[in-house]
């Protein structure tokens, strides 16, 4: 049974504290569904409460570290070499609609790479974590990416562009290409959990455009430590500072990138 590295203990403690707040709020969402106003304002407040809990806990444990947070943005620390990338509620639209598929994501950047990540799904009680060189785990079970090597047997995940944002035509071209050559795609609504599922072998790969560092930082290191490969759509390596991501097992990565690049050339 692997012991958590100290930095993972810090991250898990913060995530679990925020999870208690979000879980209570999620219990209230069903009651708000029937109201004319709807739950959107309530969920925005829940998101902010969770982010405050995460900020306070992480700041107390590592006061010198910088932050990049979904709601607060960039917060300077005493060192720019170590920075938290925090999403207090990834899967907000699922949360708003009472769909139990959302999570808390925390990634730690040291220099030019992400060295530790925690993704906590409170509803399913699944904790995914990884630290550079220590492997990837769900709780205490070692994670490995899938071993599938033929595209027609593979299942992929993706995220479509938000309303009035991104290139919707290109996304549907990509989705059509992937569906014609594979078992299909899933659009689950949480980038962080998509990456965690790639690490666990549930999905064979995942791609998305228009991602932010807090969406994917934790998932990147978890996939890599589970034996997967992560790049941008043009096969660059600085995923967490870019705007696109492709993650998969190493056997399928070139095939997946190739299908996606064909659509860019045709667009």
LUMLO-834988 format. One record per residue: residue number from 1; x, y negated, z of N, C-alpha, C in turn; residue in one letter. Coordinates in steps of 0.2 Angstrom, whole numbers. Layout:
BEGIN
{r NUM, {X, Y, Z}, {X, Y, Z}, {X, Y, Z}, A}
...
//
This chain:
BEGIN
{r 1, {4, 6, 0}, {0, 0, 0}, {4, -6, 0}, X}
{r 2, {4, -10, -5}, {9, -16, -6}, {7, -22, -1}, X}
{r 3, {12, -24, 2}, {11, -30, 6}, {11, -36, 2}, X}
{r 4, {7, -41, 4}, {7, -47, 0}, {13, -51, 1}, X}
{r 5, {16, -54, -4}, {22, -59, -3}, {19, -65, 1}, X}
{r 6, {23, -68, 5}, {21, -74, 9}, {17, -79, 5}, X}
{r 7, {19, -81, -1}, {15, -86, -5}, {8, -83, -7}, X}
{r 8, {8, -77, -8}, {1, -74, -10}, {-3, -75, -4}, X}
{r 9, {-1, -73, 2}, {-5, -74, 8}, {-7, -81, 9}, X}
{r 10, {-3, -86, 7}, {-6, -93, 7}, {-11, -94, 3}, X}
{r 11, {-11, -92, -3}, {-16, -93, -9}, {-22, -89, -7}, X}
{r 12, {-22, -83, -5}, {-27, -79, -3}, {-31, -82, 3}, X}
{r 13, {-28, -85, 8}, {-31, -88, 14}, {-35, -94, 11}, X}
{r 14, {-32, -98, 7}, {-36, -104, 4}, {-42, -102, 0}, X}
{r 15, {-41, -97, -4}, {-46, -94, -9}, {-52, -91, -4}, X}
{r 16, {-51, -88, 1}, {-56, -84, 5}, {-60, -90, 9}, X}
{r 17, {-56, -95, 11}, {-60, -100, 14}, {-65, -104, 10}, X}
{r 18, {-62, -105, 4}, {-67, -109, -1}, {-73, -104, -3}, X}
{r 19, {-71, -97, -4}, {-76, -93, -5}, {-82, -93, -1}, X}
{r 20, {-81, -93, 6}, {-86, -94, 11}, {-91, -99, 9}, X}
{r 21, {-88, -105, 8}, {-92, -111, 6}, {-96, -110, 0}, X}
{r 22, {-93, -107, -6}, {-96, -106, -12}, {-102, -101, -12}, X}
{r 23, {-100, -96, -8}, {-105, -90, -7}, {-112, -93, -4}, X}
{r 24, {-111, -97, 1}, {-117, -100, 5}, {-121, -104, 0}, X}
{r 25, {-117, -108, -4}, {-120, -112, -9}, {-124, -108, -15}, X}
{r 26, {-120, -103, -17}, {-123, -99, -22}, {-130, -96, -20}, X}
{r 27, {-130, -94, -13}, {-137, -92, -11}, {-142, -97, -11}, X}
{r 28, {-141, -103, -12}, {-146, -108, -12}, {-148, -109, -19}, X}
{r 29, {-144, -107, -24}, {-145, -109, -31}, {-152, -106, -33}, X}
{r 30, {-153, -100, -31}, {-160, -97, -34}, {-166, -101, -32}, X}
{r 31, {-165, -104, -26}, {-171, -108, -23}, {-171, -115, -28}, X}
{r 32, {-166, -117, -30}, {-166, -123, -34}, {-168, -122, -42}, X}
{r 33, {-168, -116, -44}, {-169, -114, -51}, {-177, -116, -53}, X}
{r 34, {-181, -116, -48}, {-188, -118, -49}, {-190, -125, -49}, X}
{r 35, {-185, -129, -46}, {-186, -136, -46}, {-185, -140, -52}, X}
{r 36, {-189, -145, -53}, {-189, -149, -60}, {-182, -152, -61}, X}
{r 37, {-179, -154, -55}, {-172, -157, -56}, {-167, -152, -57}, X}
{r 38, {-168, -146, -55}, {-163, -141, -56}, {-157, -141, -52}, X}
{r 39, {-152, -136, -52}, {-147, -136, -47}, {-140, -139, -49}, X}
{r 40, {-140, -143, -55}, {-134, -146, -57}, {-130, -150, -52}, X}
{r 41, {-134, -155, -50}, {-131, -159, -45}, {-128, -156, -39}, X}
{r 42, {-132, -151, -36}, {-130, -147, -31}, {-124, -143, -32}, X}
{r 43, {-123, -140, -38}, {-117, -136, -39}, {-111, -141, -40}, X}
{r 44, {-112, -147, -42}, {-106, -152, -43}, {-104, -153, -36}, X}
{r 45, {-108, -154, -31}, {-106, -155, -24}, {-103, -149, -21}, X}
{r 46, {-105, -143, -23}, {-102, -136, -21}, {-95, -136, -23}, X}
{r 47, {-94, -138, -30}, {-88, -137, -33}, {-83, -142, -29}, X}
{r 48, {-85, -148, -27}, {-81, -153, -24}, {-79, -150, -17}, X}
{r 49, {-84, -147, -13}, {-83, -145, -7}, {-77, -139, -7}, X}
{r 50, {-78, -135, -12}, {-73, -129, -12}, {-66, -132, -14}, X}
{r 51, {-66, -137, -18}, {-59, -140, -20}, {-56, -143, -14}, X}
{r 52, {-60, -147, -10}, {-57, -150, -4}, {-55, -145, 1}, X}
{r 53, {-58, -139, 2}, {-56, -134, 6}, {-49, -131, 3}, X}
{r 54, {-49, -130, -3}, {-43, -127, -6}, {-37, -132, -6}, X}
{r 55, {-38, -138, -7}, {-33, -143, -6}, {-30, -144, 1}, X}
{r 56, {-35, -144, 6}, {-33, -145, 13}, {-29, -139, 15}, X}
{r 57, {-31, -133, 13}, {-27, -127, 15}, {-20, -126, 12}, X}
{r 58, {-20, -127, 5}, {-14, -127, 2}, {-9, -132, 4}, X}
{r 59, {-11, -138, 5}, {-7, -144, 7}, {-4, -143, 14}, X}
{r 60, {-8, -140, 18}, {-6, -138, 25}, {0, -133, 25}, X}
{r 61, {-1, -128, 21}, {4, -123, 21}, {10, -125, 17}, X}
{r 62, {10, -129, 11}, {15, -131, 7}, {15, -138, 6}, X}
{r 63, {16, -143, 11}, {15, -150, 10}, {19, -153, 4}, X}
{r 64, {24, -150, 2}, {28, -154, -3}, {26, -152, -10}, X}
{r 65, {22, -147, -11}, {20, -145, -18}, {15, -150, -21}, X}
{r 66, {15, -151, -28}, {11, -155, -32}, {4, -151, -33}, X}
{r 67, {-1, -155, -36}, {-7, -151, -38}, {-9, -154, -45}, X}
{r 68, {-12, -149, -48}, {-16, -151, -54}, {-23, -147, -53}, X}
{r 69, {-28, -151, -52}, {-35, -148, -50}, {-40, -151, -55}, X}
{r 70, {-45, -146, -56}, {-50, -148, -61}, {-54, -154, -59}, X}
{r 71, {-56, -156, -53}, {-59, -162, -51}, {-55, -168, -50}, X}
{r 72, {-50, -167, -46}, {-46, -172, -43}, {-40, -174, -48}, X}
{r 73, {-39, -170, -53}, {-33, -171, -58}, {-27, -170, -55}, X}
{r 74, {-22, -173, -57}, {-15, -172, -55}, {-13, -176, -48}, X}
{r 75, {-10, -173, -44}, {-8, -176, -37}, {-1, -175, -36}, X}
{r 76, {3, -180, -36}, {10, -179, -35}, {12, -176, -28}, X}
{r 77, {18, -172, -28}, {20, -170, -22}, {27, -172, -21}, X}
{r 78, {31, -170, -16}, {38, -172, -15}, {43, -169, -20}, X}
{r 79, {40, -163, -23}, {44, -160, -28}, {40, -159, -34}, X}
{r 80, {42, -160, -40}, {38, -159, -46}, {40, -152, -49}, X}
{r 81, {44, -148, -45}, {46, -142, -48}, {41, -136, -45}, X}
{r 82, {37, -138, -41}, {32, -133, -38}, {25, -136, -38}, X}
{r 83, {20, -133, -42}, {14, -136, -43}, {8, -131, -43}, X}
{r 84, {3, -133, -39}, {-3, -128, -39}, {-7, -130, -45}, X}
{r 85, {-10, -125, -48}, {-15, -126, -53}, {-21, -123, -51}, X}
{r 86, {-27, -127, -49}, {-32, -125, -45}, {-39, -126, -49}, X}
{r 87, {-43, -121, -49}, {-50, -121, -52}, {-54, -119, -46}, X}
{r 88, {-58, -123, -43}, {-62, -121, -37}, {-68, -117, -39}, X}
{r 89, {-70, -117, -45}, {-76, -114, -47}, {-76, -113, -55}, X}
{r 90, {-73, -107, -57}, {-72, -106, -64}, {-78, -101, -66}, X}
{r 91, {-83, -104, -70}, {-89, -100, -72}, {-95, -104, -69}, X}
{r 92, {-94, -111, -70}, {-99, -115, -67}, {-106, -114, -70}, X}
{r 93, {-106, -113, -76}, {-113, -112, -79}, {-116, -106, -77}, X}
{r 94, {-112, -101, -76}, {-115, -95, -73}, {-118, -96, -66}, X}
{r 95, {-114, -100, -62}, {-116, -102, -55}, {-122, -105, -55}, X}
{r 96, {-123, -110, -59}, {-129, -115, -60}, {-135, -110, -61}, X}
{r 97, {-134, -105, -65}, {-140, -101, -67}, {-141, -95, -63}, X}
{r 98, {-137, -95, -57}, {-138, -89, -53}, {-135, -82, -55}, X}
{r 99, {-131, -83, -60}, {-127, -77, -63}, {-121, -75, -59}, X}
{r 100, {-121, -69, -56}, {-115, -68, -51}, {-109, -66, -55}, X}
{r 101, {-106, -71, -59}, {-100, -70, -62}, {-96, -76, -62}, X}
{r 102, {-92, -78, -57}, {-88, -84, -56}, {-83, -82, -51}, X}
{r 103, {-78, -87, -51}, {-72, -85, -47}, {-69, -92, -45}, X}
{r 104, {-64, -91, -40}, {-59, -96, -38}, {-52, -94, -41}, X}
{r 105, {-49, -99, -44}, {-42, -97, -47}, {-37, -102, -45}, X}
{r 106, {-31, -99, -43}, {-25, -103, -40}, {-19, -100, -43}, X}
{r 107, {-16, -104, -47}, {-9, -102, -50}, {-4, -107, -47}, X}
{r 108, {2, -104, -46}, {8, -108, -44}, {13, -108, -49}, X}
{r 109, {15, -115, -51}, {20, -116, -56}, {26, -118, -53}, X}
{r 110, {32, -115, -55}, {38, -116, -52}, {43, -117, -59}, X}
{r 111, {45, -124, -59}, {49, -125, -65}, {44, -125, -72}, X}
{r 112, {46, -121, -76}, {42, -120, -83}, {38, -114, -83}, X}
{r 113, {37, -110, -77}, {33, -104, -78}, {29, -104, -72}, X}
{r 114, {23, -100, -73}, {19, -98, -67}, {21, -92, -64}, X}
{r 115, {23, -92, -57}, {26, -87, -54}, {21, -83, -49}, X}
{r 116, {15, -86, -48}, {11, -82, -43}, {4, -84, -45}, X}
{r 117, {-1, -80, -44}, {-8, -81, -46}, {-13, -77, -42}, X}
{r 118, {-18, -80, -40}, {-24, -77, -36}, {-30, -79, -40}, X}
{r 119, {-35, -74, -41}, {-41, -75, -44}, {-46, -71, -39}, X}
{r 120, {-51, -74, -36}, {-55, -71, -31}, {-62, -72, -34}, X}
{r 121, {-65, -66, -35}, {-73, -65, -37}, {-76, -63, -30}, X}
{r 122, {-79, -68, -27}, {-82, -67, -20}, {-89, -63, -21}, X}
{r 123, {-92, -63, -26}, {-99, -59, -26}, {-97, -52, -27}, X}
{r 124, {-92, -50, -31}, {-90, -43, -32}, {-85, -41, -27}, X}
{r 125, {-83, -45, -23}, {-77, -44, -18}, {-71, -41, -22}, X}
{r 126, {-69, -44, -27}, {-63, -42, -31}, {-58, -47, -31}, X}
{r 127, {-52, -46, -28}, {-47, -50, -27}, {-41, -48, -32}, X}
{r 128, {-39, -52, -37}, {-34, -50, -42}, {-28, -55, -40}, X}
{r 129, {-22, -52, -39}, {-16, -56, -38}, {-10, -53, -41}, X}
{r 130, {-5, -58, -42}, {1, -56, -44}, {7, -61, -42}, X}
{r 131, {13, -58, -42}, {18, -63, -41}, {24, -60, -45}, X}
{r 132, {28, -65, -48}, {33, -63, -53}, {38, -58, -50}, X}
{r 133, {38, -52, -53}, {43, -47, -51}, {40, -42, -46}, X}
{r 134, {34, -43, -44}, {30, -39, -38}, {25, -35, -41}, X}
{r 135, {23, -36, -47}, {17, -32, -50}, {11, -36, -49}, X}
{r 136, {5, -33, -52}, {-1, -36, -52}, {-6, -31, -49}, X}
{r 137, {-11, -33, -45}, {-15, -29, -41}, {-22, -32, -40}, X}
{r 138, {-27, -27, -39}, {-33, -29, -37}, {-34, -26, -30}, X}
{r 139, {-34, -31, -25}, {-33, -29, -18}, {-26, -25, -18}, X}
{r 140, {-27, -18, -16}, {-21, -14, -15}, {-19, -10, -21}, X}
{r 141, {-24, -10, -26}, {-23, -5, -32}, {-19, -9, -38}, X}
{r 142, {-14, -5, -40}, {-10, -8, -45}, {-14, -9, -52}, X}
{r 143, {-13, -14, -55}, {-16, -15, -61}, {-11, -14, -67}, X}
{r 144, {-14, -11, -73}, {-11, -10, -79}, {-16, -12, -85}, X}
{r 145, {-13, -15, -90}, {-17, -17, -96}, {-19, -10, -99}, X}
{r 146, {-23, -11, -104}, {-26, -4, -107}, {-20, -2, -112}, X}
{r 147, {-21, 4, -113}, {-16, 8, -118}, {-18, 8, -125}, X}
{r 148, {-24, 5, -127}, {-27, 6, -133}, {-22, 3, -138}, X}
{r 149, {-22, 6, -144}, {-17, 3, -149}, {-20, 3, -156}, X}
{r 150, {-26, 4, -157}, {-30, 3, -163}, {-35, -2, -162}, X}
{r 151, {-36, -7, -167}, {-40, -12, -166}, {-48, -10, -166}, X}
{r 152, {-49, -5, -170}, {-56, -3, -170}, {-59, 0, -164}, X}
{r 153, {-54, 2, -159}, {-56, 5, -153}, {-56, 0, -147}, X}
{r 154, {-54, -7, -149}, {-53, -12, -144}, {-59, -16, -143}, X}
{r 155, {-60, -19, -136}, {-65, -23, -134}, {-62, -30, -132}, X}
{r 156, {-64, -35, -135}, {-61, -42, -133}, {-66, -46, -130}, X}
{r 157, {-63, -51, -127}, {-67, -57, -124}, {-65, -63, -126}, X}
{r 158, {-69, -68, -126}, {-68, -75, -128}, {-72, -80, -125}, X}
{r 159, {-71, -86, -126}, {-75, -92, -123}, {-76, -96, -129}, X}
{r 160, {-83, -98, -130}, {-85, -102, -136}, {-84, -110, -133}, X}
{r 161, {-83, -114, -138}, {-82, -121, -136}, {-88, -124, -133}, X}
{r 162, {-87, -129, -128}, {-92, -132, -124}, {-97, -136, -129}, X}
{r 163, {-103, -138, -127}, {-108, -142, -130}, {-105, -148, -133}, X}
{r 164, {-105, -149, -139}, {-102, -155, -143}, {-95, -156, -142}, X}
{r 165, {-91, -150, -141}, {-84, -151, -140}, {-81, -145, -144}, X}
{r 166, {-75, -146, -147}, {-72, -140, -150}, {-74, -139, -157}, X}
{r 167, {-71, -134, -161}, {-73, -132, -167}, {-78, -126, -167}, X}
{r 168, {-84, -127, -167}, {-89, -122, -167}, {-88, -117, -173}, X}
{r 169, {-88, -120, -179}, {-87, -116, -185}, {-81, -112, -185}, X}
{r 170, {-76, -114, -183}, {-70, -110, -182}, {-71, -104, -178}, X}
{r 171, {-74, -106, -172}, {-75, -100, -167}, {-79, -95, -170}, X}
{r 172, {-85, -96, -173}, {-89, -91, -176}, {-85, -87, -182}, X}
{r 173, {-81, -91, -185}, {-77, -87, -190}, {-73, -82, -187}, X}
{r 174, {-69, -84, -181}, {-65, -80, -178}, {-69, -74, -175}, X}
{r 175, {-74, -76, -172}, {-78, -70, -168}, {-81, -65, -173}, X}
{r 176, {-83, -68, -179}, {-85, -63, -185}, {-80, -59, -187}, X}
{r 177, {-74, -61, -188}, {-68, -57, -190}, {-66, -52, -185}, X}
{r 178, {-66, -54, -178}, {-65, -49, -173}, {-70, -44, -173}, X}
{r 179, {-76, -46, -173}, {-82, -41, -173}, {-81, -36, -179}, X}
{r 180, {-79, -38, -184}, {-79, -34, -190}, {-73, -28, -190}, X}
{r 181, {-69, -30, -185}, {-63, -26, -185}, {-62, -22, -179}, X}
{r 182, {-66, -23, -174}, {-66, -20, -167}, {-72, -17, -165}, X}
{r 183, {-72, -15, -158}, {-78, -13, -155}, {-83, -18, -153}, X}
{r 184, {-80, -25, -153}, {-85, -30, -152}, {-81, -35, -147}, X}
{r 185, {-85, -41, -146}, {-83, -46, -141}, {-88, -47, -135}, X}
{r 186, {-85, -50, -130}, {-90, -52, -124}, {-88, -59, -123}, X}
{r 187, {-93, -63, -121}, {-93, -70, -119}, {-95, -70, -112}, X}
{r 188, {-91, -70, -107}, {-93, -69, -100}, {-94, -75, -97}, X}
{r 189, {-91, -81, -99}, {-91, -87, -96}, {-86, -89, -90}, X}
{r 190, {-81, -85, -90}, {-76, -87, -85}, {-69, -85, -88}, X}
{r 191, {-65, -90, -90}, {-58, -88, -93}, {-54, -84, -88}, X}
{r 192, {-54, -86, -81}, {-50, -83, -76}, {-52, -76, -76}, X}
{r 193, {-58, -74, -75}, {-60, -67, -75}, {-59, -63, -81}, X}
{r 194, {-60, -67, -87}, {-58, -63, -93}, {-51, -61, -93}, X}
{r 195, {-46, -65, -90}, {-39, -63, -90}, {-38, -58, -85}, X}
{r 196, {-41, -58, -79}, {-41, -53, -74}, {-43, -46, -77}, X}
{r 197, {-48, -47, -81}, {-51, -40, -84}, {-46, -37, -89}, X}
{r 198, {-43, -42, -92}, {-37, -39, -97}, {-32, -36, -93}, X}
{r 199, {-30, -39, -87}, {-25, -36, -83}, {-27, -29, -80}, X}
{r 200, {-34, -28, -79}, {-36, -22, -76}, {-38, -17, -81}, X}
{r 201, {-37, -19, -88}, {-39, -14, -93}, {-46, -14, -95}, X}
{r 202, {-50, -18, -92}, {-57, -18, -94}, {-58, -21, -101}, X}
{r 203, {-55, -26, -102}, {-54, -29, -109}, {-47, -28, -112}, X}
{r 204, {-47, -27, -119}, {-41, -25, -122}, {-37, -32, -124}, X}
{r 205, {-41, -37, -124}, {-38, -44, -125}, {-43, -49, -125}, X}
{r 206, {-40, -56, -125}, {-45, -62, -124}, {-41, -67, -128}, X}
{r 207, {-45, -71, -131}, {-43, -78, -134}, {-48, -83, -133}, X}
{r 208, {-45, -89, -133}, {-49, -95, -132}, {-45, -102, -134}, X}
{r 209, {-49, -106, -136}, {-46, -113, -138}, {-49, -118, -133}, X}
{r 210, {-45, -123, -132}, {-48, -129, -128}, {-48, -127, -120}, X}
{r 211, {-43, -123, -118}, {-42, -121, -111}, {-38, -126, -107}, X}
{r 212, {-39, -127, -101}, {-34, -131, -97}, {-30, -127, -92}, X}
{r 213, {-25, -130, -89}, {-20, -126, -85}, {-24, -122, -80}, X}
{r 214, {-28, -126, -76}, {-32, -123, -71}, {-36, -117, -73}, X}
{r 215, {-38, -116, -79}, {-42, -111, -81}, {-38, -104, -82}, X}
{r 216, {-32, -105, -84}, {-28, -99, -86}, {-22, -98, -82}, X}
{r 217, {-19, -102, -78}, {-13, -102, -75}, {-12, -95, -71}, X}
{r 218, {-17, -94, -66}, {-17, -88, -62}, {-17, -82, -66}, X}
{r 219, {-22, -82, -71}, {-23, -76, -76}, {-17, -74, -80}, X}
{r 220, {-13, -79, -82}, {-7, -78, -86}, {-2, -73, -82}, X}
{r 221, {0, -75, -76}, {5, -71, -72}, {2, -64, -71}, X}
{r 222, {-5, -64, -69}, {-8, -57, -68}, {-7, -53, -74}, X}
{r 223, {-9, -55, -80}, {-9, -51, -86}, {-1, -49, -87}, X}
{r 224, {3, -54, -87}, {10, -52, -88}, {13, -47, -83}, X}
{r 225, {11, -47, -77}, {14, -43, -72}, {10, -36, -72}, X}
{r 226, {4, -36, -76}, {1, -30, -77}, {3, -26, -84}, X}
{r 227, {8, -29, -87}, {11, -26, -93}, {9, -29, -99}, X}
{r 228, {5, -35, -99}, {2, -38, -105}, {6, -43, -108}, X}
{r 229, {4, -46, -113}, {7, -51, -117}, {3, -57, -117}, X}
{r 230, {6, -63, -116}, {2, -69, -117}, {5, -74, -121}, X}
{r 231, {2, -77, -125}, {5, -83, -129}, {-1, -88, -131}, X}
{r 232, {1, -93, -135}, {-3, -98, -138}, {-5, -94, -145}, X}
{r 233, {-10, -97, -148}, {-12, -95, -154}, {-7, -95, -160}, X}
{r 234, {-2, -100, -159}, {3, -100, -164}, {9, -96, -161}, X}
{r 235, {8, -92, -156}, {13, -87, -153}, {18, -91, -149}, X}
{r 236, {17, -97, -146}, {21, -100, -142}, {20, -97, -135}, X}
{r 237, {25, -99, -130}, {25, -96, -124}, {22, -100, -118}, X}
{r 238, {22, -107, -119}, {20, -111, -114}, {12, -112, -114}, X}
{r 239, {9, -107, -112}, {2, -106, -112}, {-2, -111, -108}, X}
{r 240, {1, -112, -101}, {-3, -115, -96}, {-2, -123, -98}, X}
{r 241, {2, -125, -102}, {3, -132, -104}, {0, -133, -111}, X}
{r 242, {-3, -128, -114}, {-6, -129, -121}, {-13, -129, -120}, X}
{r 243, {-16, -128, -126}, {-24, -129, -127}, {-27, -123, -130}, X}
{r 244, {-23, -117, -131}, {-25, -111, -133}, {-22, -105, -130}, X}
{r 245, {-25, -99, -130}, {-22, -94, -127}, {-24, -87, -130}, X}
{r 246, {-20, -83, -131}, {-21, -76, -133}, {-18, -71, -128}, X}
{r 247, {-21, -66, -125}, {-19, -62, -120}, {-21, -55, -122}, X}
{r 248, {-17, -50, -122}, {-19, -43, -123}, {-13, -38, -121}, X}
{r 249, {-15, -32, -122}, {-9, -27, -121}, {-4, -28, -127}, X}
{r 250, {2, -26, -126}, {7, -27, -131}, {6, -24, -138}, X}
{r 251, {2, -18, -137}, {1, -15, -144}, {-4, -18, -148}, X}
{r 252, {-8, -22, -146}, {-14, -25, -150}, {-12, -33, -151}, X}
{r 253, {-7, -36, -148}, {-7, -43, -148}, {-6, -46, -155}, X}
{r 254, {-1, -43, -159}, {0, -45, -166}, {-6, -44, -170}, X}
{r 255, {-10, -39, -169}, {-16, -38, -173}, {-21, -43, -172}, X}
{r 256, {-22, -45, -165}, {-27, -50, -163}, {-25, -57, -166}, X}
{r 257, {-18, -58, -165}, {-16, -65, -167}, {-17, -66, -175}, X}
{r 258, {-15, -60, -178}, {-16, -60, -185}, {-23, -62, -188}, X}
{r 259, {-28, -58, -185}, {-35, -60, -187}, {-37, -67, -185}, X}
{r 260, {-34, -70, -180}, {-36, -76, -178}, {-33, -81, -183}, X}
{r 261, {-27, -80, -184}, {-23, -85, -189}, {-26, -85, -196}, X}
{r 262, {-28, -79, -198}, {-32, -79, -205}, {-37, -84, -205}, X}
{r 263, {-41, -85, -200}, {-47, -90, -200}, {-44, -97, -200}, X}
{r 264, {-39, -98, -196}, {-36, -105, -196}, {-34, -107, -204}, X}
{r 265, {-31, -102, -207}, {-28, -104, -214}, {-34, -104, -219}, X}
{r 266, {-40, -101, -217}, {-46, -101, -222}, {-50, -107, -220}, X}
{r 267, {-49, -110, -214}, {-54, -116, -212}, {-52, -122, -216}, X}
//
